[in-house]
Amino acid sequence: MKKDAAKSLRAFAAELGVYAVLVTGYFFLVLHVLGNWLYRLETQHRVVYAFAAVLLIAGQAVVLDAVTTVLFRLVRGRSK
Amino acid sequence: MFFPISNSHINPLYLVVVGFVIGILGGFFGVGGSFIAGPALRLMGVDWNYAVGTDLAHIVGKSIVAARKHRSLGNVDLKLGLIMAVGTIGGAEGGAQLIQALKRAGNVNAVVSWVAIVVYVGISVFMLWESHKTLKLHKGKSRRTTKASASKADHSAFGPVTKKIQGINIWPMINLPISGIQISLWIILAVAVVGGFFSGFLGGGAGYIRMPSMVYVLGVPTHLAVGTDLFEIVISASYGTFTHAIKGNVDILIALVMHTGAVIGAQIGVVATQYFAGPKIRLAFVPLPLIGAAIVIYTLVTGHKL
């Protein structure tokens, strides 16, 4: 029982690790590549900026969560 | 680091840590955490309008991650969440309109502050009484159950009142098999409108009102209330983010940095719910509205706007 708990805790920690790396990478990509574009949108085209804001934050959550899960399954599959 | 949209300098690590803490609270309790995020952004010199809008934006992302995780654990009632989202958006508009009316009357700060204190303290005192009484009543019984079944077991000392509310037969009655209840559509909408109203009136996602309301008024098990509330927050906070962004109140770059910490915290918070029974989650919830009340009292006494 304790072994199972330790195993699932390790798996969860690995998933979080992968997730953290992906999210941080994504953030720096957005900040450096899209930073100026987002600033211009915010000052000149508010409606487009509003759509972009919702899409970016939702995309960060949905896409990276899905990618992490797939990656985690691959990692877990190999370890088995 | 300079954030040009809100014209502010903030250490990104600070934002990540704030996001992480709020993420844990959100995943575990099903709240947006605006009562912490708003003041935390204000402390760094972000204007109040940007603090409110940016907080909503980061809540969207964090709630998506937490709601997905809760859904994989069977803790989300999609049907209930969609019905509630309609009422929440309507209620939020009502709350915002009342704020505008109070602004015109010139006493918005005093009224909102006192209402917030009464609501926050009221929720905390009630939940402390209820969860403490429930835990006391079921102390003996929980010892005889296995740990796995106890973690999702949900009892409430307020149960008889909830049963009476569920028994109110006003057409159309909605069957919610995932939550294990049948209840009038109008009661669900009333709970959602009240939650939305306080969201528009006091700010944030108002999870501190909606989550307890779902448990005590609708009779939804605590784990499901947390997951469903998060799903509902995704819809209402997306709407809020969009309208705030159009008004120039969202710095999406700050929200993305906060989100990097929040998503990790949210995952930890969701997994942690598996190890606690409903009354214990509700008991642990008690300090959260009190933190909100303390912040409001601080601003009233000192005159500082956090």
Boltz contact constraints between the chains, C-beta under 6 A:
constraints:
  - contact:
      token1: [A, 16]
      token2: [B, 264]
      max_distance: 6.0
  - contact:
      token1: [A, 20]
      token2: [B, 264]
      max_distance: 6.0
  - contact:
      token1: [A, 23]
      token2: [B, 260]
      max_distance: 6.0
  - contact:
      token1: [A, 23]
      token2: [B, 263]
      max_distance: 6.0
  - contact:
      token1: [A, 24]
      token2: [B, 260]
      max_distance: 6.0
  - contact:
      token1: [A, 27]
      token2: [B, 256]
      max_distance: 6.0
  - contact:
      token1: [A, 27]
      token2: [B, 260]
      max_distance: 6.0
  - contact:
      token1: [A, 30]
      token2: [B, 256]
      max_distance: 6.0
  - contact:
      token1: [A, 39]
      token2: [B, 4]
      max_distance: 6.0
  - contact:
      token1: [A, 39]
      token2: [B, 5]
      max_distance: 6.0
  - contact:
      token1: [A, 42]
      token2: [B, 5]
      max_distance: 6.0
  - contact:
      token1: [A, 46]
      token2: [B, 246]
      max_distance: 6.0
  - contact:
      token1: [A, 49]
      token2: [B, 245]
      max_distance: 6.0
  - contact:
      token1: [A, 50]
      token2: [B, 242]
      max_distance: 6.0
  - contact:
      token1: [A, 50]
      token2: [B, 245]
      max_distance: 6.0
  - contact:
      token1: [A, 50]
      token2: [B, 246]
      max_distance: 6.0
  - contact:
      token1: [A, 53]
      token2: [B, 57]
      max_distance: 6.0
  - contact:
      token1: [A, 53]
      token2: [B, 245]
      max_distance: 6.0
  - contact:
      token1: [A, 53]
      token2: [B, 250]
      max_distance: 6.0
  - contact:
      token1: [A, 53]
      token2: [B, 252]
      max_distance: 6.0
  - contact:
      token1: [A, 54]
      token2: [B, 238]
      max_distance: 6.0
  - contact:
      token1: [A, 54]
      token2: [B, 241]
      max_distance: 6.0
  - contact:
      token1: [A, 54]
      token2: [B, 242]
      max_distance: 6.0
  - contact:
      token1: [A, 56]
      token2: [B, 252]
      max_distance: 6.0
  - contact:
      token1: [A, 57]
      token2: [B, 57]
      max_distance: 6.0
  - contact:
      token1: [A, 57]
      token2: [B, 60]
      max_distance: 6.0
  - contact:
      token1: [A, 57]
      token2: [B, 61]
      max_distance: 6.0
  - contact:
      token1: [A, 57]
      token2: [B, 255]
      max_distance: 6.0
  - contact:
      token1: [A, 60]
      token2: [B, 61]
      max_distance: 6.0
  - contact:
      token1: [A, 60]
      token2: [B, 259]
      max_distance: 6.0
  - contact:
      token1: [A, 61]
      token2: [B, 61]
      max_distance: 6.0
  - contact:
      token1: [A, 61]
      token2: [B, 64]
      max_distance: 6.0
  - contact:
      token1: [A, 61]
      token2: [B, 65]
      max_distance: 6.0
  - contact:
      token1: [A, 65]
      token2: [B, 65]
      max_distance: 6.0
  - contact:
      token1: [A, 65]
      token2: [B, 68]
      max_distance: 6.0
